[in-house]
Amino acid sequence: MANPAWKPGQSGNPNGRPKGKPNNITAEIRKAYELLIHNNVDSMTTWLNEIALENPEKAFDIIIRLSPFVLPKKQEISADENFQPIQLVIPPRPTDDGKDKE
């Protein structure tokens, strides 16, 4: 049952875990999984190659499923009113005669 003294999005512990920080158990499990993968890269490569010989889709699926445990998650950003797009200037490619190609 919700406490009527708290507004939506508020908790009874204002000094609680910061938003986006994983809890300790999650961080420990992630680290253990990273070590498991790191310490077995050679074996995993062999296993994945054996699986891929018979079923390449399954090998690829395994890689995709393991990725979130070792790769950082993609963070979404939002632009505010001060957002300035990046401008790339690509100079013309020089030709064999040393002149710029337009």
N, C-alpha and C positions, 0 to 999 in steps of 0.2 A: 504494500500500500504506500503510495507516495505521500511525502510529508507536505502539507499545505503551506508550510512556512518557506519552502524553497520554490524558486521560480524554475520553469523549464530550462534545462541546460546547466543548472546549478547543482552542487552537491553539498553534503554536510561537511566535507573536508576541503576547504579552499587551498590547502597546501598539499593536496594529493599529487599523484603521479601526473607530470606534465603531459599534455596532449601530444600524441605521436611517439612517446617513449614507450617501448615495449615493457611489459612487466618482467621481473627477474627470471621467472621460470621460462618464459618465451625466449629471452635473451640466452639463457643457458642451453636450451634445446637447440636454438639456431647455431650456437657456437659448437655444440657437440656434433651436429649434422655437418657443419663446415669441416670440422676435423675428420669426421668419418670419410667424407668425400675426398678431402686433401690427401689423407693417408692411403687411399685406395684408388688413386687416379689411374695407375697402370692396370690394375685388375679391372676397374670399371671400363677402361678403354677396350680391353680384351673382351669383356662381357658384352659391351655394346656392339662391337664388331661382329661377334658371333650371332647376336640377335638380329643385327642388320642384314646378315647374309640370308636369313630366312624371312625376315619381316622388317624391312626398312622403316615402315610407318611406326611400328611398335618401338623401335630404337629411338626414333625421333620424338615420339610421345614421352618416353622415359626422360630424355634430355629436357624437354619442355617442363615436365613435372618437377624435375630437380632444380631447375633454374631459380625459382623464387627463394630457395634456401641458401643460395650462394651469391646471387646477384642483387644489388640494391633495387628496391622498387622504384618504378618511374614516378616522379613527383609532378603533379600538375601545378602549373603556376597561372595566376591570372594577371591580366594587365590592368593597371589603373589609368587615371587620366594623364599621368606623366609618362606613360609608356612611349618609348621611341623605338621604332623598328630598326633592325640592323640593316645597314646599307652596304652591299658588297660592290666594289668597283673592280671589274675584271679588265685588265689592260688588253689591248689587241695583241694577238699572237704575231710575232715577227715572222717574216717570210725568209726564204733562202737568200734573197738579195739584201737583207738587212732592213727592209722597209716594213712598216706595220701593215698587217693584213686587216682590212676594214670589215 
